Amino acid sequence: MDQDRAAPTPPSVKTAPVAPFTDAPAQRTRPVTDVGRFAPQKTKDDLHPAQGVDLSGQAKIIFVIGRGKTGKTTLLRWIAEQALDETRPFLMADIDPTNASFSSYFPNVSRPTGYDPVEVREWLLRFIAYALEQKTTAIIDLGGGDTALRSLLTEMPTVFADIAAAGLAPVALYMCGPQPDDLAPIVTLSSHGFAPDARAIVFNEGVADAGLPREQSFADVVDHPVVQNEIQDGALILWMPRLFAAAAVENRRTSFGAARDGQTDVALNMFDRTRVRAWLDAMTHRFSGVRSWMP
């Protein structure tokens, strides 16, 4: 009989309303500090190089314009070396009366025999006529205080439209550092109607304070009305990176390619060769959008 009786249901276990006492240390949630806000990090290079009008297959007349100490010769050398490395035909001219350094790097840079403004203007016309006759691209080093181009534009306001119609597409590359005074050549030439479709303001990071971010170093010039008006009118903004091994390359009077590859009488050390390689790679990237403007 007892075996047929159902087992009694055990009483339900009730949970105490207060947590039991324990000597174990309580686990506390600690705040997590975002150290990334304070740690220096690598800044990314330009991800989207500025894209210029396509001049592929056209002969060009490339004016590199700028005051002294803005990096004009460095840019000229890079442009010329790229073309020479690829054995592309082109002409070179130097009419900067205050700085003949471009012609000191290459044996075939043409220069006027004197610096009388009228003679230089006529020499420039003959040089352009020769480039048209040869149907070849020409690079011209134009100083920031040049009067030859201004004189041509005053006398013949449509001269570059006529040159373009004859087969040479004009290109203007204005070199600038972080000083507003570097914008003076832009003001002068634009006031004379010189505004080719293929034109860019090239800001050289190498002449700015190395301890400041690019945006801070160039804030005064990038935000300047002259630059903003040029951008609205179709000009591009390009950035030339700092060449940290510049002094080592200059002291050897060598090409950038030879410096990178150690093909100099006194080779650069391993680290400077790496710096030159990084600079060349950055130049190729940053100027890729205007590749068709080059020889």
C-alpha positions in Angstrom: 0.0 0.0 0.0 2.8 2.4 0.9 4.4 1.7 -2.3 1.3 2.8 -4.2 1.4 6.3 -2.6 2.8 9.1 -4.8 6.1 10.6 -3.6 5.6 13.9 -1.9 6.5 17.0 -4.0 9.6 18.7 -2.7 9.1 22.2 -1.6 10.2 24.9 -4.2 13.5 26.5 -3.5 13.2 30.1 -2.8 16.0 32.6 -3.6 17.1 34.9 -0.9 16.3 38.5 -1.8 19.9 39.5 -0.7 23.0 38.2 -2.4 25.1 35.9 -0.1 28.1 37.2 1.6 31.5 36.4 0.0 35.1 37.4 0.7 36.0 37.4 -3.1 37.0 40.8 -4.4 34.3 42.4 -6.4 34.9 42.7 -10.1 34.7 46.3 -11.1 34.3 47.7 -14.6 37.3 49.9 -15.3 37.1 52.8 -17.8 39.1 52.2 -21.1 41.3 55.1 -22.2 41.5 55.8 -25.9 45.3 56.1 -26.2 44.9 56.6 -30.0 44.0 60.2 -29.4 47.4 60.8 -27.9 49.7 58.5 -29.9 51.2 59.9 -33.1 50.0 57.9 -36.1 51.1 57.8 -39.7 49.3 60.3 -41.9 47.8 58.8 -45.0 49.0 60.1 -48.4 46.5 61.6 -50.8 44.1 58.8 -51.8 42.6 60.6 -54.7 45.1 62.6 -56.8 43.6 65.6 -58.6 42.5 64.8 -62.1 43.3 67.2 -64.9 42.1 67.6 -68.4 43.4 64.8 -70.7 46.2 66.0 -73.0 47.3 62.5 -74.1 48.8 62.4 -77.5 49.2 66.2 -77.7 52.4 68.2 -77.8 52.6 70.6 -74.8 54.3 73.8 -73.8 54.8 73.5 -70.1 55.5 76.6 -68.0 56.9 76.0 -64.5 56.5 79.3 -62.7 57.5 80.4 -59.3 59.6 82.6 -57.1 63.0 81.4 -55.8 63.1 78.9 -53.0 59.7 77.4 -53.8 61.1 74.1 -55.3 60.7 75.0 -58.9 64.0 73.4 -60.0 63.1 70.2 -58.1 59.9 69.9 -60.0 61.5 70.7 -63.3 64.2 68.0 -62.7 61.6 65.4 -61.8 59.5 66.2 -65.0 62.6 66.1 -67.2 64.0 62.9 -65.7 60.7 61.1 -66.1 60.7 61.9 -69.8 64.4 61.1 -70.3 64.0 57.7 -68.5 61.3 56.8 -71.0 63.3 58.3 -74.0 60.4 60.7 -74.9 61.5 63.6 -77.1 61.1 67.1 -75.6 62.8 70.5 -75.5 64.0 72.4 -72.4 64.4 76.1 -71.9 65.4 78.3 -69.0 64.6 82.0 -69.0 64.7 82.6 -65.3 67.2 85.5 -65.0 67.7 85.1 -61.2 68.3 81.3 -61.0 69.9 79.2 -63.7 70.0 76.0 -61.7 67.7 74.0 -64.0 70.1 74.4 -66.9 73.0 73.3 -64.6 71.5 69.8 -64.3 71.0 69.0 -68.0 73.3 69.6 -71.0 70.6 70.5 -73.6 68.7 73.3 -71.8 68.4 76.3 -74.1 68.9 79.8 -72.7 68.8 83.3 -74.2 72.2 84.9 -74.5 71.1 88.0 -72.6 68.5 89.2 -70.2 67.2 92.3 -71.9 63.4 91.9 -71.6 62.7 92.6 -75.3 65.4 90.2 -76.4 64.1 87.5 -74.0 60.6 88.0 -75.3 61.7 87.6 -78.9 63.9 84.6 -78.0 60.9 82.9 -76.3 58.8 83.4 -79.5 61.5 81.8 -81.6 61.8 78.9 -79.1 58.0 78.3 -79.2 58.0 78.5 -83.0 60.8 75.9 -83.1 58.7 73.6 -80.8 55.7 74.0 -83.1 57.9 73.3 -86.1 59.2 70.1 -84.5 55.7 69.2 -83.1 57.3 68.4 -79.8 56.7 69.2 -76.1 58.7 71.9 -74.5 59.4 72.6 -70.8 60.2 76.3 -69.8 61.6 77.4 -66.5 59.9 80.8 -65.9 61.0 82.9 -62.9 58.5 84.5 -60.6 59.5 88.0 -61.8 59.5 87.1 -65.5 58.4 89.9 -67.8 58.7 88.0 -71.2 55.4 86.2 -70.8 53.6 89.3 -69.5 54.9 91.2 -72.4 53.7 88.6 -74.9 50.2 88.6 -73.3 50.0 92.4 -73.3 51.0 92.6 -77.0 49.1 89.5 -78.1 46.2 88.6 -75.7 45.2 85.6 -77.7 48.8 84.3 -78.3 48.3 81.1 -76.3 44.9 80.3 -77.9 46.7 80.7 -81.2 49.6 78.5 -80.1 47.1 75.8 -78.9 45.3 76.0 -82.2 48.7 75.5 -84.0 49.3 72.3 -82.0 50.9 73.0 -78.6 48.6 72.7 -75.6 49.7 75.2 -72.9 50.3 73.9 -69.3 51.0 76.1 -66.3 52.4 74.8 -63.0 52.7 77.4 -60.3 55.1 76.5 -57.5 54.2 77.8 -54.1 55.4 77.5 -50.5 53.5 78.5 -47.4 54.0 82.3 -47.9 51.2 84.3 -49.4 53.8 86.3 -51.4 54.4 83.1 -53.4 51.0 83.7 -55.1 52.2 86.9 -56.8 53.0 85.3 -60.1 49.5 83.8 -60.3 48.0 87.2 -59.8 50.2 88.8 -62.4 49.7 86.3 -65.1 46.0 85.7 -64.5 45.4 89.5 -64.7 47.0 89.3 -68.2 44.5 86.6 -69.2 46.9 83.6 -68.9 44.6 80.8 -67.7 45.1 77.6 -69.6 42.7 74.8 -69.0 45.7 72.6 -67.9 47.0 74.5 -64.9 47.8 73.7 -61.3 49.1 75.3 -58.1 51.8 73.0 -56.7 52.3 73.4 -53.0 55.8 72.2 -52.0 55.7 70.6 -48.5 59.5 70.6 -48.5 59.8 74.3 -47.9 57.3 74.3 -45.0 58.0 73.8 -41.3 58.7 70.1 -40.9 57.1 70.1 -37.4 53.7 71.3 -38.6 50.9 69.3 -40.3 50.5 70.2 -44.0 47.0 71.6 -43.4 48.3 74.0 -40.8 51.5 75.0 -42.6 49.6 76.0 -45.8 46.4 77.2 -44.3 47.1 80.9 -45.1 47.7 80.2 -48.8 45.2 77.5 -49.4 42.4 79.7 -48.0 43.7 82.8 -49.7 41.2 84.3 -52.2 43.7 84.1 -55.0 43.8 80.3 -54.6 40.1 79.9 -54.1 39.4 81.9 -57.2 41.8 79.8 -59.2 40.1 76.6 -57.9 36.7 77.9 -58.9 38.1 78.8 -62.3 39.3 75.2 -62.9 42.9 75.1 -61.5 44.0 72.0 -59.7 45.8 71.8 -56.3 48.8 69.4 -56.3 51.1 68.6 -53.4 54.8 67.9 -53.8 56.0 65.8 -50.9 59.1 66.6 -48.9 62.3 65.0 -50.0 64.0 64.2 -46.8 67.3 63.3 -48.5 67.3 66.5 -50.6 70.7 67.7 -49.2 72.4 64.4 -50.0 71.1 64.4 -53.6 72.0 68.1 -54.1 75.5 67.6 -52.8 76.2 64.9 -55.4 74.6 66.9 -58.3 73.0 63.6 -59.5 69.6 62.5 -60.8 66.9 61.2 -58.5 67.0 57.8 -60.2 70.8 57.5 -59.8 70.5 58.6 -56.2 67.8 56.0 -55.5 69.8 53.2 -57.2 73.2 54.1 -55.7 74.6 54.9 -59.1 76.7 57.9 -58.0 80.4 58.4 -57.5 79.7 58.5 -53.7 76.6 56.5 -53.1 74.0 57.7 -50.7 73.6 55.6 -47.6 70.9 52.9 -47.5 68.5 55.1 -45.6 68.8 58.1 -47.9 68.3 55.9 -50.9 65.1 54.6 -49.3 64.0 58.2 -48.7 64.6 59.0 -52.4 62.7 55.9 -53.5 59.7 56.9 -51.2 59.7 60.4 -52.6 59.7 59.2 -56.2 56.9 56.8 -55.5 54.9 59.6 -53.8 55.5 62.0 -56.7 54.3 59.3 -59.2 51.1 58.9 -57.1 50.4 62.5 -56.4 50.9 63.6 -60.1 49.2 60.6 -61.6 46.1 62.7 -62.4 48.1 65.0 -64.6 50.3 62.4 -66.2 49.1 63.5 -69.6 50.4 67.0 -69.0 54.0 65.8 -68.9 56.3 65.2 -71.9 
